[in-house]
Amino acid sequence: MQDASRHILVIGGGPAGTFAALAAKTQDPAAAVVLLTDESCEPYEKPPLSKGVLLGKVRPADAPIAGPGGIAAREVVLEVRARCRAIDREEKTVILEDGRRLPYDALVIATGSLVRELPQLPAGMPRVHYLRTEADAHALKGALTHGSHLLVVGGGLIGLEVAASAAELGIRVTVLEIAPRILARVCDEETAGIVEAAHRRHGVDLRLGCGIVSAAAGVDGRIAVRLTSGEGLTADLVVVGTVDGRIAVRLTSGEGLTADLVVVGTGARPNDQLAAGAGLAIDDGVVVDEYCRTSDPAIFAAGDVVRFPGPHGPVRLENWRHAQDQGGIAGRNAAGAREAYRTVPSFWSEQYDLYIQGVGWPVAGSERVRRPLPGHAVLAFDISEGRVVAAMGINVQRDLAAVRRLIERRVPVDAAALADPAQPLAAMLKR
Ligand SMILES: Cc1cc2nc3c(=O)[nH]c(=O)nc-3n(C[C@H](O)[C@H](O)[C@H](O)COP(=O)(O)OP(=O)(O)OC[C@H]3O[C@@H](n4cnc5c(N)ncnc54)[C@H](O)[C@@H]3O)c2cc1C
């Protein structure tokens, strides 16, 4: 490592780690900043993996997070295939899988999240796919070109994006969702209903209240799956075996279905083992304060892996913008700044011609106001104490950007004006 006033190490080549490394270098240009990733490539954007990459419209390499010149152009050293095995806090050293020991003055942990595996369908089981990395996306894309029927387990954002991409590729898709409706974690019922209708229009067979209770790999890479309705563990869907190496299941109603491959999209969990092994405070994620500092003042953390102080208590977020924004602050603070991280969270999802977005911190008991819009467009606001606290929309990107500013600036609003499509939201910002 070159001689410099300060050595800053960042672990994790996702958006949180990349923005942390770039921000640290900007904050302290004299520092030696090294970004360590266990992947073998320049950090890339994950959102296209379930959308444009599967459709063959973009490649991950087309969108490096650090911009066209990549990390190196920003005077940060990128170490690929550099898996960190342990952190020696007394020695202030990171130990890599290959045995190297790298010293640090300040460290940022941005190890992201890991897919939540279904024990019945573990990663590595033949014909079973999880989607988290570029390598996963390539494997799935290849499998989709050979399969004609895809079974998606999980009606959340990633499962539904994969379902939409596969349907657009002309593949028959069945989605199993254990809850009575899709997108229960992120969307209100009306928005979810519009998304559900779009899937049904595209021929996706959506089975609600239906999950897998057991699955077994048979000979020749075959899988047998046993399903249930969402109600407890009473199986009302049972395995009938496999047909020609495809997955076969049958409803108790007698209806049967077979699939060539399974994609499991059942959520993620924080990748906090490295931090836990170093004895840092953990609570389903690495615990940080508002300055992104862990229980060790020399170690910061950001992105999917952290639990941080939100306005309604400690919270963990899994979305791109949070990772980018919090990463930037963690990096600057690692390089000597003292900035607090406060955010208005947001997510987006693209399915068919629907651009679905949510913004804000929902508050229990808030008033829901809808703005009637033509076609599939949706815009709904949650109002509490005369201010917008959250909003949900479909195909209203410009409006949602204005709503974000209304929330950030805590602008007092009039519910009747929000419900009136003739009243521009941007004008409300000027009040
Ligand atoms: C398929 C997909 C689609 C998505 N679509 C959207 C979307 O449309 N909108 C949205 O808002 N969000 C989306 N997300 C979520 C968003 O991408 C994540 O919230 C974001 O990537 C989190 O960033 P992060 O840097 O915290 O973690 P990650 O992106 O998970 O990055 C963590 C990095 O750390 C590396 N790492 C882990 N452990 C080690 C170690 N021990 N040593 C070295 N390196 C290590 C990992 O390999 C990885 O490179 C999507 C995610 C996926 C997987």
The ligand as an SDF file (V2000), in Angstrom:
LIG
                    3D

 53 58  0  0  0  0  0  0  0  0999 V2000
  -31.5020   -8.5380   -8.9450 C   0  0  0  0  0  0  0  0  0  0  0  0
  -31.6310   -7.2820   -8.1230 C   0  0  0  0  0  0  0  0  0  0  0  0
  -32.4380   -6.2520   -8.5690 C   0  0  0  0  0  0  0  0  0  0  0  0
  -32.5750   -5.0920   -7.8070 C   0  0  0  0  0  0  0  0  0  0  0  0
  -33.3790   -4.0820   -8.2760 N   0  0  0  0  0  0  0  0  0  0  0  0
  -33.5210   -2.9510   -7.5450 C   0  0  0  0  0  0  0  0  0  0  0  0
  -34.3240   -1.8680   -8.0230 C   0  0  0  0  0  0  0  0  0  0  0  0
  -34.9250   -1.9510   -9.0810 O   0  0  0  0  0  0  0  0  0  0  0  0
  -34.4100   -0.7430   -7.2510 N   0  0  0  0  0  0  0  0  0  0  0  0
  -33.7560   -0.6270   -6.0450 C   0  0  0  0  0  0  0  0  0  0  0  0
  -33.8730    0.4150   -5.3730 O   0  0  0  0  0  0  0  0  0  0  0  0
  -32.9820   -1.6250   -5.5660 N   0  0  0  0  0  0  0  0  0  0  0  0
  -32.8490   -2.7860   -6.2880 C   0  0  0  0  0  0  0  0  0  0  0  0
  -32.0760   -3.8090   -5.8150 N   0  0  0  0  0  0  0  0  0  0  0  0
  -31.4410   -3.6650   -4.4870 C   0  0  0  0  0  0  0  0  0  0  0  0
  -30.1200   -2.9390   -4.5780 C   0  0  0  0  0  0  0  0  0  0  0  0
  -29.3690   -3.4010   -5.6620 O   0  0  0  0  0  0  0  0  0  0  0  0
  -29.3820   -3.1920   -3.2570 C   0  0  0  0  0  0  0  0  0  0  0  0
  -30.1140   -2.5580   -2.2250 O   0  0  0  0  0  0  0  0  0  0  0  0
  -27.9770   -2.6260   -3.3080 C   0  0  0  0  0  0  0  0  0  0  0  0
  -27.1900   -3.3110   -4.2570 O   0  0  0  0  0  0  0  0  0  0  0  0
  -27.3080   -2.7480   -1.9380 C   0  0  0  0  0  0  0  0  0  0  0  0
  -26.0170   -2.2360   -2.0330 O   0  0  0  0  0  0  0  0  0  0  0  0
  -24.8550   -2.6470   -1.0290 P   0  0  0  0  0  0  0  0  0  0  0  0
  -23.6250   -1.9890   -1.5630 O   0  0  0  0  0  0  0  0  0  0  0  0
  -25.2730   -2.3950    0.3500 O   0  0  0  0  0  0  0  0  0  0  0  0
  -24.7050   -4.2290   -1.1550 O   0  0  0  0  0  0  0  0  0  0  0  0
  -24.4180   -5.2000   -2.4270 P   0  0  0  0  0  0  0  0  0  0  0  0
  -24.8780   -4.5440   -3.7000 O   0  0  0  0  0  0  0  0  0  0  0  0
  -25.0060   -6.4890   -2.0230 O   0  0  0  0  0  0  0  0  0  0  0  0
  -22.8570   -5.2750   -2.4630 O   0  0  0  0  0  0  0  0  0  0  0  0
  -22.1050   -5.9640   -1.4940 C   0  0  0  0  0  0  0  0  0  0  0  0
  -20.7660   -6.3280   -2.0960 C   0  0  0  0  0  0  0  0  0  0  0  0
  -19.9090   -6.8300   -1.0870 O   0  0  0  0  0  0  0  0  0  0  0  0
  -19.2140   -7.9660   -1.5730 C   0  0  0  0  0  0  0  0  0  0  0  0
  -18.7730   -8.7540   -0.4040 N   0  0  0  0  0  0  0  0  0  0  0  0
  -19.5620   -9.3650    0.4940 C   0  0  0  0  0  0  0  0  0  0  0  0
  -18.8100   -9.9730    1.4510 N   0  0  0  0  0  0  0  0  0  0  0  0
  -17.5250   -9.7250    1.1320 C   0  0  0  0  0  0  0  0  0  0  0  0
  -16.2760  -10.0920    1.7440 C   0  0  0  0  0  0  0  0  0  0  0  0
  -16.2140  -10.8260    2.8550 N   0  0  0  0  0  0  0  0  0  0  0  0
  -15.1320   -9.6810    1.1490 N   0  0  0  0  0  0  0  0  0  0  0  0
  -15.1650   -8.9090    0.0110 C   0  0  0  0  0  0  0  0  0  0  0  0
  -16.3260   -8.5480   -0.6050 N   0  0  0  0  0  0  0  0  0  0  0  0
  -17.4820   -8.9500   -0.0420 C   0  0  0  0  0  0  0  0  0  0  0  0
  -20.2670   -8.6310   -2.4420 C   0  0  0  0  0  0  0  0  0  0  0  0
  -19.7330   -9.5380   -3.3510 O   0  0  0  0  0  0  0  0  0  0  0  0
  -20.8270   -7.3980   -3.1640 C   0  0  0  0  0  0  0  0  0  0  0  0
  -20.0190   -7.0420   -4.2350 O   0  0  0  0  0  0  0  0  0  0  0  0
  -31.9040   -4.9850   -6.5640 C   0  0  0  0  0  0  0  0  0  0  0  0
  -31.0900   -6.0310   -6.1020 C   0  0  0  0  0  0  0  0  0  0  0  0
  -30.9500   -7.1740   -6.8680 C   0  0  0  0  0  0  0  0  0  0  0  0
  -30.0840   -8.3120   -6.3630 C   0  0  0  0  0  0  0  0  0  0  0  0
  1  2  1  0
  2  3  1  0
  2 52  2  0
  3  4  2  0
  4  5  1  0
  4 50  1  0
  5  6  2  0
  6  7  1  0
  6 13  1  0
  7  8  2  0
  7  9  1  0
  9 10  1  0
 10 11  2  0
 10 12  1  0
 12 13  2  0
 13 14  1  0
 14 15  1  0
 14 50  1  0
 15 16  1  0
 16 17  1  0
 16 18  1  0
 18 19  1  0
 18 20  1  0
 20 21  1  0
 20 22  1  0
 22 23  1  0
 23 24  1  0
 24 25  2  0
 24 26  1  0
 24 27  1  0
 27 28  1  0
 28 29  2  0
 28 30  1  0
 28 31  1  0
 31 32  1  0
 32 33  1  0
 33 34  1  0
 33 48  1  0
 34 35  1  0
 35 36  1  0
 35 46  1  0
 36 37  1  0
 36 45  1  0
 37 38  2  0
 38 39  1  0
 39 40  1  0
 39 45  2  0
 40 41  1  0
 40 42  2  0
 42 43  1  0
 43 44  2  0
 44 45  1  0
 46 47  1  0
 46 48  1  0
 48 49  1  0
 50 51  2  0
 51 52  1  0
 52 53  1  0
M  END
$$$$
